[in-house]
Amino acid sequence: MNEAARMVEALLFAAAEPLSETDLARRLPANVDVLGALEEVRGFYAGRGVELACVAGHWRFQTAADLAFLMTEE
């Protein structure tokens, strides 16, 4: 994973709420390709227990859809 993707990963992991590309760009060095970094992080997490998702234009980590059953209590 390149340095820009690592920075995006760190920001999203620590964020209290989902972040937009604009939110991320404000926190990253000016030369960072935010969308490219997001796609790299998304690819890195593909098929894992958590995944990077974009919901209503904001990015967040979430439990993989096929493992959502683990989050329910009976």
N, C-alpha and C positions, 0 to 999 in steps of 0.2 A: 504494500500500500504506500502510495507516495505521501509526501509531507502535507500537502493540501488536504488530502482525504483524511489523514490522521487528525488534522486540526478540526475538520468538520465533524468527525466521529466524536472527538472530545467535547465539542460544544453541544452536540445533540445529546450525548450521554448525560451531561451535567445540567441540561436545561430543565427548568421547572415546568415548561410547557412547550408545545411544538414551535419550531422556528421556521420562518419564511426564508426564501433565498435572500431577500433584502436584509433580514435580521442577521443572517450568516455573513453576508458581504460586509456589513458594518463592523463586524468583529475580526475579519480576516484581512491580511495584507492586500493591498490594492491589485496586485497582479494575479490573484488566485481565480481560477476558473471554478466558480462555485458549483455550477451545474455538473461539470465534469467530475468534480470531487464527490458530489452527491451520488452520481451514477457509479463511481468506483466503490464507494461505501456500500451502496445497495447491492452491487455484485458480490462484494466480499461476504455479506451476510445472507445471500441467497441460499436457501436450503438449510439454514440453521434454526435454532430455537427462537431467536428473535430476528426481526427483519426491519429494514428501513422502509417506511411508508410515507407517502404524501397524502394528506387528508385536508381538503379545502385549501390547498396552496401552502400548507405548513408541513414540515417534515418532523417525524418522530420515530423512535424505536417502539416496536410493539411485538407481542407474542405472535409467533407464526400461526396462521389461521388453522392449520391442522392440529395445533396443540392447545387451542383455546379451551377445549374441554377440561384441561388441567386447572383452569382458573375458576371453575364453578365448584360451589360447595353444595352438598346435598343434605 
